[in-house]
Amino acid sequence: FFFQAEDGIRDAQESRGLGDVYKRQHSFSISHDKKTLAASCTDNKIRLVDRLNGEILSDYIGHKAERYVVGCQFTYDDAHIVSGSEDGNVVVYSVLKSAAVAKLKASLRTVSSIDFSPKKDAFLTGSHDTVITLWRKQLPDL
């Protein structure tokens, strides 16, 4: 498993850090197949990282993350990464295309939390203006 340490994200099993770049991360999500992780960083990027060797596989750009914790989550099938944004949007990235495929307006302030339903048909977002939004069928896979 991974944990947040003073020097960034660390892999507890390997007892190693995943690189200096992760000192800028806000949050991260581990894919369901446990092979990759998505790290939301303060430079407006989400980095897809190979869990075993720490190699950056892809960068995702299209959301705003500079000052606040902005969550990101893999969809249940690992086909998309869904991210919050400081501009009040929810941005959906295709893992394979390494590109934003949808932008959903959720709030007037930072969307900081995302969580998927175990039934795979919906997800919730939470924002700094105390708005919680239930999204159903907004993604092609849901």
FENFEN-V570803 format. One line per field, one symbol per residue. burial: b if it has 24 or more other C-alpha atoms within 12 Angstrom, else e. A space follows every 10 residues. Layout:
# FENFEN-V570803
burial=???
This chain:
# FENFEN-V570803
burial=ebeeeeebbb beeeeebbee bbebbbbbbb beeeebbbbb bbbbbbbbbe beebebebbb bbbbbeebbb bbbbbbebbb bbbbbbbbbb bbbbbeeebb bebbbbbebb bbbbbbeeee eebbbbbbee eebebeebbe ee
